[in-house]
Amino acid sequence: MMGTPPNGDRDALDAELLRELDALRRRLEIRARSRGVGDRAAKRRGGTSEFIEHRGYSPFDDLRRVDWAAYARTGDPVVKVFRAEEDTVIRVLCDASTSLGFGDPRKVEMARKIAAAIGYLALSRGETAEIYETKNGEMVARGASRGRAGALSFVRRASDVQWSGTTDLRRAIEALVGKAKRPGMIALLSDFLDEGDVPRALSRAAALGHDIALVHILAPEDVEPTLFGDVTLEDSETGALVELTVDETTLRAYRERFEAHCRTLRGAAKKLEGSYVQARTDEKLLDVMRRFVARSID
């Protein structure tokens, strides 16, 4: 197991949490689909790839992977799935827009810890982990690490994520997918306060073989607002002001819209065979990571 991080990183992952993550890492399932991965893995490592199972054919699969003998027997097109003999890439995309500075503790603090924990899970398995942040419509690479030796540097990068500006998750996802040389897991950490068509961008990523893991960062006030009476609200990203009277009717309408928003994200994750985990800033990080590893749909 990796030792306790130095002083600057202790707030991200402490020794007890690292022990728990070491116990969880073997249970993490990554469902990225790489066309022709078996052949490519064998060439890179000099070995043969292990056949795992059949799965249904999709229009984006390489026809060379179709099991024509099984098709002749059953009439249903299926492709062969192999255990790749190359490391899997986990790409952690952190929403670093101004709204993540909201809450007590701030949502960005939970996002940093979850990013660090996901990276540690990947690296302790010998995989590759990359971390990106998005703000003002841009996707910025913060660095990549491979294997256990890269865990500390990844934790430091995750701890350095700063919040500012606006968000455009659709654009960031498309940029990340365009940059990726091969499919892997995309772990998107955000409060999803974005009016763009995020599900469409996620669908495109999944169609190209990426495994989608959504982590919805929430402050308690996001779930259950405590405001009441005449208030002036300021959009943390645009600075726009809205005056309104908050009463039971207003709160009920907010809860309905909030639940509808969560249903949209939940439905997208389920449709894409991914996961959707809600991470409240007032809950234990380990509880979030257990659901993340279990590929939950919260």
C-alpha positions in Angstrom: 0.0 0.0 0.0 1.1 3.5 -0.7 2.3 5.4 2.4 0.5 8.4 3.9 0.7 11.4 1.6 3.0 14.3 2.7 1.5 17.3 4.7 0.1 19.2 1.7 -2.0 16.2 0.6 -3.2 14.7 3.9 -6.6 16.5 3.6 -7.3 14.6 0.4 -6.6 11.0 1.4 -5.6 9.9 4.9 -4.0 6.6 5.7 -7.2 4.9 6.9 -9.0 5.8 3.7 -6.0 4.5 1.6 -6.4 1.1 3.4 -10.1 1.0 2.5 -9.4 2.0 -1.1 -6.8 -0.8 -1.4 -9.6 -3.2 -0.3 -12.0 -1.7 -2.9 -9.7 -1.5 -5.9 -10.2 -5.1 -7.0 -13.9 -4.6 -7.2 -13.8 -1.7 -9.6 -15.1 -2.8 -13.0 -14.2 -0.8 -16.1 -16.4 -1.4 -19.1 -14.5 0.5 -21.8 -14.8 -1.2 -25.2 -11.8 -0.9 -27.5 -12.3 -2.1 -31.1 -9.7 -4.7 -31.9 -8.2 -4.4 -28.4 -7.3 -8.1 -28.3 -5.0 -8.0 -31.3 -3.4 -4.7 -30.3 -2.8 -5.9 -26.8 -1.1 -9.1 -28.0 1.2 -7.0 -30.2 2.2 -4.6 -27.5 2.8 -7.2 -24.7 3.9 -10.2 -26.8 1.2 -12.4 -25.4 -2.3 -13.6 -26.2 -5.5 -12.0 -24.9 -7.9 -13.8 -22.7 -11.4 -14.3 -24.0 -14.0 -13.3 -21.4 -17.5 -13.4 -23.0 -19.8 -12.5 -25.8 -21.9 -9.4 -25.9 -24.4 -8.0 -28.4 -23.1 -6.3 -31.5 -23.5 -2.6 -31.8 -23.0 -0.4 -35.0 -19.7 1.0 -33.7 -18.0 -2.4 -33.2 -15.3 -3.7 -35.5 -16.8 -6.4 -37.8 -13.6 -8.5 -37.3 -14.7 -9.1 -33.7 -18.0 -10.6 -34.6 -18.2 -14.3 -33.7 -19.6 -15.6 -37.0 -19.8 -19.2 -35.8 -22.1 -18.1 -32.9 -24.1 -15.9 -35.3 -24.6 -19.0 -37.5 -25.9 -21.0 -34.6 -28.2 -18.4 -33.0 -29.0 -15.9 -35.6 -28.0 -13.1 -33.2 -24.8 -11.1 -34.0 -22.4 -11.0 -31.0 -18.8 -9.9 -30.6 -16.0 -11.4 -28.6 -14.8 -9.5 -25.5 -11.2 -10.0 -24.4 -9.4 -9.0 -21.3 -6.9 -6.5 -22.6 -3.2 -7.1 -21.8 -2.7 -3.3 -21.7 -3.5 -0.9 -19.0 -6.9 0.8 -18.9 -7.0 4.6 -18.9 -9.2 6.3 -16.4 -9.8 10.0 -17.3 -11.1 12.1 -14.4 -12.8 15.3 -15.7 -13.4 17.8 -12.9 -15.9 20.7 -13.3 -13.9 23.6 -11.9 -16.5 26.4 -12.5 -17.4 29.0 -9.9 -20.5 27.1 -8.6 -18.2 24.5 -7.1 -17.0 27.1 -4.6 -20.5 27.0 -3.0 -21.4 25.2 0.2 -19.8 24.5 3.6 -17.6 22.6 3.0 -17.3 23.8 -0.6 -18.3 21.4 -3.3 -14.8 21.7 -4.9 -13.3 20.2 -1.8 -15.4 17.1 -2.2 -14.6 17.0 -5.9 -10.9 17.1 -5.2 -11.1 14.2 -2.7 -13.2 12.1 -5.0 -10.8 12.8 -8.0 -7.8 11.8 -5.8 -9.5 8.6 -4.6 -10.5 7.6 -8.2 -7.0 8.2 -9.3 -5.6 6.2 -6.5 -7.9 3.3 -7.2 -6.7 3.2 -10.8 -3.0 3.6 -10.1 -2.9 1.1 -7.3 -4.3 -1.4 -9.9 -1.4 -0.6 -12.3 -3.6 1.4 -14.6 -3.1 4.9 -16.1 -5.0 7.9 -14.6 -5.3 11.3 -16.3 -6.9 14.4 -14.7 -8.5 17.3 -16.5 -10.4 20.3 -15.3 -12.9 22.4 -17.2 -13.9 26.0 -16.8 -14.9 28.8 -19.1 -15.7 26.2 -21.8 -12.1 25.0 -21.9 -10.7 21.5 -21.1 -7.3 21.7 -19.5 -5.0 18.6 -19.0 -3.5 18.6 -15.5 -1.3 15.6 -16.0 -1.2 11.8 -16.3 0.3 9.1 -14.0 0.8 5.3 -14.5 1.0 2.6 -11.8 1.4 2.9 -8.1 4.5 5.1 -8.4 2.4 7.9 -9.8 -0.2 8.0 -7.1 1.3 10.8 -5.0 1.7 13.1 -8.0 -1.9 12.4 -9.1 -3.2 13.2 -5.6 -1.3 16.5 -5.6 -2.8 17.4 -9.0 -6.3 16.6 -7.8 -5.7 18.8 -4.7 -4.7 21.7 -6.8 -8.0 22.0 -8.8 -9.2 25.6 -8.4 -12.7 26.9 -9.2 -13.5 30.0 -11.4 -15.5 31.0 -14.4 -18.4 29.3 -16.2 -18.9 25.8 -17.3 -19.7 24.1 -20.6 -19.6 20.3 -20.0 -20.7 19.3 -23.4 -17.8 21.1 -25.0 -15.4 19.7 -22.4 -16.6 16.1 -22.9 -16.3 16.4 -26.7 -12.8 17.9 -26.4 -11.7 15.0 -24.1 -13.1 12.4 -26.4 -11.4 14.0 -29.3 -8.1 14.0 -27.4 -8.4 10.3 -26.3 -6.3 7.9 -28.3 -8.3 4.9 -27.1 -11.4 4.3 -25.0 -11.3 4.2 -21.3 -13.4 5.3 -18.3 -14.5 8.9 -18.2 -15.3 9.9 -14.6 -17.1 13.2 -14.7 -17.2 15.2 -11.4 -19.6 18.1 -11.5 -22.6 19.8 -9.9 -24.1 19.7 -13.4 -25.4 23.3 -13.2 -25.1 23.4 -17.0 -27.9 24.1 -19.5 -26.0 22.4 -22.4 -26.9 19.0 -23.8 -24.6 16.9 -21.6 -26.4 13.6 -22.2 -25.9 13.9 -26.0 -22.1 14.4 -25.4 -22.0 11.5 -23.1 -23.9 9.3 -25.6 -21.2 10.1 -28.2 -18.5 9.2 -25.8 -20.2 5.9 -25.0 -20.7 5.1 -28.6 -16.9 5.4 -29.1 -16.4 2.8 -26.4 -15.9 5.0 -23.3 -17.2 3.8 -20.0 -19.2 6.6 -18.3 -19.1 7.3 -14.6 -21.0 10.4 -13.4 -20.4 11.8 -9.9 -23.0 14.5 -9.0 -21.4 16.8 -6.4 -24.1 18.3 -4.1 -24.2 20.6 -1.2 -27.1 19.9 1.3 -28.6 23.3 0.2 -28.8 22.0 -3.3 -31.0 19.1 -2.2 -33.0 21.0 0.5 -32.8 24.8 0.3 -33.1 26.7 3.6 -34.0 30.0 2.1 -37.4 31.6 2.9 -39.0 35.0 2.4 -37.8 37.8 0.1 -34.3 37.1 -1.2 -32.0 38.3 -3.9 -30.1 35.4 -5.6 -26.9 35.9 -7.6 -25.7 33.5 -10.2 -22.2 32.5 -9.1 -21.0 32.1 -12.6 -22.6 35.0 -14.5 -23.3 37.5 -11.7 -26.9 37.9 -12.7 -29.3 38.9 -9.9 -32.8 37.5 -9.4 -35.2 38.8 -6.8 -38.0 36.5 -5.6 -40.1 35.5 -2.7 -39.4 32.0 -1.4 -42.4 30.2 0.0 -43.7 26.6 0.2 -44.9 26.8 -3.4 -41.5 28.1 -4.6 -39.6 25.3 -2.7 -41.9 22.6 -4.0 -41.3 23.8 -7.6 -37.6 23.8 -7.0 -37.6 20.3 -5.6 -39.6 19.1 -8.6 -37.1 20.7 -11.0 -34.2 19.4 -9.1 -35.6 15.8 -9.1 -36.3 16.1 -12.8 -32.7 17.2 -13.4 -31.4 14.2 -11.4 -33.7 11.8 -13.3 -32.2 13.1 -16.6 -28.6 12.3 -15.4 -29.7 9.0 -13.8 -31.5 8.0 -17.0 -28.5 8.9 -19.2 -26.1 6.9 -17.1 -28.5 3.9 -17.1 -29.0 4.0 -20.8 -25.3 4.1 -21.5 -24.6 1.3 -19.0 -22.6 3.7 -16.9 -23.0 4.8 -13.3 -24.5 7.8 -11.5 -23.4 8.6 -7.9 -24.7 11.5 -5.9 -21.9 12.8 -3.6 -23.1 15.2 -0.8 -20.5 17.3 0.8 -21.8 16.3 4.3 -21.3 12.6 3.7 -18.2 10.4 4.2 -15.9 10.1 1.2 -15.6 6.3 1.7 -19.4 5.9 1.4 -19.2 7.7 -2.0 -16.3 5.6 -3.2 -18.1 2.4 -2.2 -21.0 3.3 -4.4 -18.6 4.5 -7.2 -16.8 1.1 -7.2 -20.2 -0.7 -7.1 -21.2 1.2 -10.3 -24.3 2.4 -8.5 -27.2 4.3 -10.0 -28.2 6.6 -7.1 
